[in-house]
Each structure stands twice: as C-alpha cells, then as structure tokens.
C-alpha cells in the first residue's frame, strides 16, 4: 500500500486511536514519490489484540491551565466545586512561567463527556484565558467497599482487586477521621490499628 491508500483508509475507518497492545504478525511499508517536510511513508501493522487479564483501561481527559494572577484563597472553593461536579481528581502544581513569575498549574482529570461543563466552571471561577486539554489512558484496580467489625466498631474498608486477586485492603479516610475525633486519638494511630486488624482478617 502506498501513502495514497491512506486517503482510502481515512474514508473507511471509524476511528483513529493509539496503537493498542497487539501481537504483531506482519508489518508493511509504502512510500510515495513526492517530497514533503515529513517522511512520505505509510506503515501498517497486522496483528491480534493481546488478551492479558481484565482490561480496566479508561479513556479520560486532562484539563490544564497555568494561573499567575489569582487570589490563592479561590482554590479552596474551586477544587471541591470541580470534584462535586464530576471531576475524578483536581490537583495544583507550583510552577515558574515566563519572565520568572511563580504560578499554579491547575489540572483536572475527568470523563470526556464532562470536559465542557468543567471547562465552563474553570473559565467562570478563575482568571485564566485558555485551557489545554488532552486525552489520557487510566488503568485502575477493581474496587469495592465493605463494612467489617473492629475494636472501634463497624468500619468501611476499600478492597482493590486485579484479575480477581485481592491486592490492597485500605481503611476509608473519613471513617478513620471520625474515629480519631471520637476517641481523641492521633489519625496515624487509628490507621495503624485498623491495618493490623485487616491483616488478621480473611477478606475474599
């Protein structure tokens, strides 16, 4: 196939994605005669998709913007607002931008269908004039939450699995915070006690 065939593929293909995990069987190359600023080359992979356990990859979006002229107090309002409106994660990074000015990079992880709603919030609630957006793949463990009996009473526990195998047993933060406040204990001590109890449990 020559690069001219790329036009045919474009008209027939349903979507264009990054190269998936495949077992490559054959690779074909085609070159054109015209000279461009980029190589006039087409490469085709033929293969079968790899089946390596449960595929838990999610297609998500990152929304990102650099802000250097906003009252820092505004972030304590903005971050929970974005989370409550559907963002999976919101984080702030201290950066240095042009002319050596300190700034904050606001990053928001969300589902593709949420990007425009969250962008509207960012434009409304911040001083930014532009937002970068790009797709990302997120591979995550399967999770479920159960309630178990402990010396502190009933506690919610998060279980994380991969391919059906239990990998992590984690106490929920809000539960640990509640216990620490009720028992007047350091939060770290609550985590330590619950973790030891979890190790002695057979959670399937």
LINQUI-V558037 format. One record per pair of residues at least 24 apart in sequence whose ideal C-beta (glycine too) atoms are under 10 Angstrom apart, sorted by the first residue. I is the first residue (numbers start at 0). J is the second residue. Records with the same first field share a line. If there is no record, write none. Layout:
BEGIN
I: J + J
END
This chain:
BEGIN
0: 27 + 28 + 29 + 41 + 42 + 43
1: 28 + 29 + 30 + 31 + 32 + 39 + 40 + 41
2: 29 + 30 + 31 + 32 + 33 + 35 + 38 + 39 + 40 + 41
3: 29 + 31 + 32 + 33 + 41
4: 29 + 41 + 43
5: 29 + 31 + 41 + 43
8: 41 + 43
16: 58 + 134
17: 134 + 136
18: 44 + 46
19: 44 + 46 + 48 + 49 + 54 + 56
20: 46 + 48 + 49 + 50 + 51 + 54 + 56
21: 45 + 46 + 47 + 48 + 49
22: 46 + 47 + 48 + 49 + 50
23: 47
51: 162
52: 161 + 162 + 163 + 164
53: 140 + 141 + 160 + 161 + 162 + 163
54: 138
55: 137 + 138 + 139 + 140 + 141 + 160 + 161 + 162
56: 136 + 137 + 138 + 139
57: 87 + 110 + 135 + 136 + 137 + 138 + 139
58: 110 + 111 + 134 + 135 + 136 + 137
59: 87 + 88 + 108 + 109 + 110 + 111 + 113 + 114 + 134 + 135 + 136 + 137
60: 87 + 107 + 108 + 109 + 110 + 111 + 112 + 113 + 114 + 117 + 118 + 132 + 133 + 134 + 135
61: 88 + 106 + 107 + 108 + 109 + 114 + 131 + 132 + 133 + 134 + 135
62: 86 + 89 + 105 + 106 + 107 + 108 + 109 + 113 + 114 + 115 + 117 + 118 + 120 + 121 + 130 + 131 + 132 + 133
63: 92 + 104 + 105 + 106 + 107 + 108 + 121 + 127 + 130 + 131 + 132 + 133
64: 102 + 103 + 104 + 105 + 106 + 107 + 118 + 121 + 122 + 125 + 126 + 127 + 128 + 129 + 130 + 131 + 132
65: 92 + 94 + 96 + 97 + 100 + 102 + 103 + 104 + 105 + 127 + 129 + 130 + 131
66: 91 + 94 + 96 + 102 + 103 + 104 + 105 + 121 + 125 + 126 + 127 + 128
67: 94 + 95 + 96 + 97 + 98 + 100 + 101 + 102 + 103 + 126 + 127
68: 100 + 102 + 125 + 126 + 127
69: 102 + 103 + 105 + 124 + 125 + 126 + 127
70: 126
71: 103
73: 124 + 125 + 126
74: 103 + 105 + 124 + 125
76: 124
77: 105 + 107 + 120 + 121 + 123 + 124 + 125
78: 105 + 107
80: 117 + 120 + 121 + 123 + 124
81: 105 + 107 + 108 + 109 + 113 + 116 + 117 + 120 + 121 + 124
82: 107 + 109
84: 109 + 113 + 116 + 117 + 119 + 120
85: 109 + 110 + 112 + 113 + 114 + 116 + 117 + 120
86: 110 + 113 + 114 + 116 + 117 + 120
87: 113 + 137 + 139
88: 137
89: 117
104: 131
105: 130
106: 131
107: 132
108: 135 + 137
140: 164 + 165 + 166 + 167
141: 165 + 166
142: 167 + 169
144: 169 + 171
145: 202
146: 171 + 174
147: 193 + 196 + 197 + 200 + 202
148: 196 + 200
149: 174 + 178 + 189 + 192 + 193 + 196 + 197 + 200
150: 178 + 192 + 193 + 196
151: 175 + 177 + 178 + 179 + 181 + 182 + 184 + 189 + 192 + 193 + 196
152: 177 + 178 + 181
154: 178 + 189 + 193 + 196 + 197
156: 193 + 196 + 197 + 200 + 202
158: 197 + 202 + 203
165: 202 + 203
167: 197
168: 193 + 194 + 196 + 197 + 198 + 200 + 202
169: 193 + 194 + 197
170: 194 + 196 + 197
END
